[in-house]
Amino acid sequence: MKKNRASILTALMLCLPAAADDDARCLPTAEKGDAEAQFQLAGCYFDGKGGVERNAAEAFKWFQKAAERKHPKAAFFLGICYFHGLGVQRDPAHAVVWFHQSARSGDMAALYYLGICYERGIGVEQDFTNAVEYYGDSAESGHPSAQCKLAYCYSCGAGVEMDSKLALLWYRRAAEQGHAEAQFNLGLCYEHGLGIKAEPRRAVEWYEKAAEQGDTRALCNLGLCYYRGVGVKTDSRKALACFQLAAEYGDAGAQYNLGFCYEHGALLPKDLNRAREWYRKAAQQGHSGAINKLRILGEQ
């Protein structure tokens, strides 16, 4: 399943310190200008703990006060508020300014977000070389998402010379920290021999780990492994279960595979109407194979 804004913000909450039992403990000190107390109070409002309801505007106000007093983590979260439009109008350029301030202290999350900004051209001019630099600094500090991004850059030569072995190294580091996308990509490396000798059994192991965390691409590929007998014994029941679950969660590849099964009577009874239904779902997501299949079946 793809990350949405809610899941990203939930993950960011883990970066906040444990909230005080009562925000009243922080308020007097915060009002006197103590940056750490201001940051603590902002965290209470950000995630709705410490005896207060979640309030993005109040969180922004206190993050700003702490950031202006050079609190590095507050600067990062102030950048997050500007980046996502939390308690303030969305302003990517301001987000970049505060990410830079936090990054100067070595904050690995701020470095990671700067990588995102430069990779996508959010708040700054797109610059893959700078993106790689920031991803690299964050990755070296142990940030799993930055490690996965850096691996991707090495895998396709974005902002850096293509190097499948370095891509493998960084995918592995992120995967070993439980990063689902990296686990999926490490599975691809083992299945197709990218940066390492192909080991289908190891590919299945990593697909399983990613699928257990809800990565639908990994679940779809796991279904293909069971269908084709790649790294595991052929198992039609498990293959179909993987395709169906991934397709229900919206994976275009799995939806295409279900359409194929219905079209050809593989794993399922032949049913061209059901085939069209699943091809249509995949095509709506831009799956080129599904679009072509619909043309062949006379729908487009």
N, C-alpha and C positions, 0 to 999 in steps of 0.2 A: 504494500500500500504506500502511496506517495505521502510525503510529509505535507501537512497543511499548516497554516499559521498557528492554529491552536496547539498542535503537537510541538511546534518549535518553541512557543512561549512556555509550554509546560516544561520542556527541557531546560529553558533558561532559568526557570525558578530554582532548579537544582543548584545554580551558581550562586544563589543568594545565601547569606548566612542564616542560621536558625533564627526564626523570629522571636522577639521577646514575648513573654507571657502576656504582657499588656503594653500597648504602645505608649501609655502614660509614662512608663519608665524612661522612654527615649525622648519624649516631647520637650521636657524642660531643658535637657542638655542640648537637644537639637536646636531649640530656639536661641540658645546662647552661642550657636555657631560651631558646635562640635561636629566635624565632618563625618566621623564614624557613626555618631548618633543619628545624624541626618540620613546617612545611607541605610542604617537599620530601620528607621522610620519609613523611608521610601519603600524598603523591601516589604514591610508589613502591608502597606497599601497596594503594592504590586501584586502580591499573591493572596491578599485577604486573610492574613493571619495576625496574631498578636492582639486579638480583640477588636479588630476593625474590619469593615467590609472592604472588598476590593474596590479601589478608586484610582483609575489611571491618571486623572488630573492631579490628585494629591501625590501620587508616586512620582510623576514627572516633576512637580514642584520641588520635592525634597531631593530627588536625584540631582536636579540642577544646582541646588544650593551646595550639596556635597561636592559635585563635580567642579564647581567654581572655586572650591577650596582644595582642588587638586587631588581629590580622592579618586584613584585610578579605576576602581570597580564601578563607582558611581558614574564616572565618565563613560564607561562602556554601556551601562544601562540607559544613560541619557541618550547615547547614540541609538540604542535599540528603540527607545520611545520615538525618536525622529524617523528611524528607518521604517517602523511599522505603523506610525501614526497613533501612538498610545498616549492619550492625555494631551496631545498637541497635534497640530496639522502636520501631516507627513512631509518631511523635508530631507531627502537623501543627502543633499550637500552638507547640511548641518550634521547629519549622522556621521558622515565621513570625518568631519572636524573632530568630533568627540571620540570616534574610534581611534583616530590618530593620537589624541591625548592619552587615552588609555593604553594604547599599544606602546607608547614610549616607556611605560613602566614594565613592558614585557607581558602584558595580559594576553594569554593565548587565544581567548575568545574574541578579543578585539582584533587581533592579527588575522584570525580566520574571517571575520566579517569584512575586513579591508580586502582580503583576497576575493571575497564574493563581489564586493563593489567594483574592484578593478576588472574582474573577469567579465562581469555583465554590463559594465558601464553604468553603474547606479551611483549617481551623485558625483561621478568623476568621468573623465574620458576613458573609454575601454582600453585596457593595457594588459595583455596577457603576461608580459614579462614581469610587471609589478605584481600581478596576481600570484604568480608562481613564487615570487620572493616572500610575500606575506604568508601564503599557504605553507611554504617551507619553514619559516620561522615558527609558525604555530604548530606545525607537525613535529618539529624537533622538540617542542615543549610537551608533546604528548597528546595533542588535541585530535581525537579520532576522525572527526569530520574533515579536518584539514588534511590529515594523512590520506584519507580517501580521495579528496580533491587533488592533492599533489600527485597521487598515483594516476588519476585520470589524465592529468596534464602530461605526465611522462608516457602514458599509453598512446596518446594521439598527437604528441608533439605540440601542445598548445603552450606557447611562451617559453618552451624549453625543447632541447633536442629529444626526439623520441627515443625511449629506452625501456624496452619491455621488462628488463630485469629490475630496474629501479621501480617501475610500476608495480611489479610483483612484490617487491620488498615493502612498499608503503601500503599496498592493499593488505598484506599479511599483518603489518603492525596494527592497522585499524581493525581488521577482522578479529584479531586476538583480543581486542578490547570490547568485542561484542557489537561492532558497527555492522548493521545488517546489509547495507549497500556494498560495503567492502567485502563482506562474506560472499555475497552474490558474485561480485566481480572476481574474487579469488577462485570461486568455483569455475567461472568462465576460463580463467587462466589454466587451471588444471584440466579442464575438459578439452580445450583446444591447443594446449601446449604453448601458451603465450609467456615467454620468459622462463619457461621451465619445461621439462619433459612431460608430455601428457600423462595424467594419471586419473582416469575416469572415476575410480573409486573415491579418491580424495575430492574430486569435483562434487560427487554426490554428498559427501560429508558436509561440505561448505554450503551447498544448496539447502540441505536440511536445516543447518543452523540459521541461515537467513530466512527460510520459510517459517520456521518456528517463531520468528519475530514479526511475521506478517508481510514479508517481501514477496509480492505476487509474481514477480518475474522469476524469482528463485523457485517458487512453487510450480510455475509453468514448466521451467526447465527440468525440475525434478520429475514431473509427469512425463516429459519426453524421454528422460533416462529410463524410467520404468517401461515406457512403451517400446523403446528400441533395445532395451537390455544393455545400456551404457553404464558400466560401473556397478550394476546390480542385475539380478535375474529379472527377466521380463515378467511383468506383473500387470495385466490389463486392468484389474480392479483398482490398484493403486494409481495407475496412470490416469484413469478416468476420474477418480476422486480428486486428484491434484488439478486436473483441467477444470473440473466443475467448480471447485472452491475458488480458484484463482479467477475464473471467468465471472463468477458471481460478485467478486470484489472489484471487478472492472478491468482486469488485465486484458489488453487487446490481443496479445499473443495467444492466451488461453482461449479467448472467445473465438479466435480464428481456428484454433485446434479443434474446438467443439464443433464448429461449422464443418470442418473437414471430416470429422468422425460421422456426423449425420449425413453428409453428402455421399460418403463412400461406404457407409455401413461398417465402419471400423470402431470397435468397442461398444457401439450403439446400433440399434436398428436403423436402417436407412430411412431418412425422412428429409426430403428436400425443402419442405417448408421450415422445419426447425433449423436446417443448415443455413437458409437465407436469414433467419432471425439472428443467428449468432454472427454470421458474416456482416450483417448490417450493424450490429453493435460494435464490432471491431472496426468497420469502415468509418463509423462516426468519429472514431478516435484517430483516423488517418492511416490505418493499417493498409499498406499498399496491396498486400496479398489478398486481403478481404475485398478490397475495392475491385480488383481484377476478377475475383471469383464471382462477384455479383454481376459483373458484365457478362461472364461466361454463362451464368445461370439466367441471363436475360432480364435482370432487374435494372440495369443502368445502360 
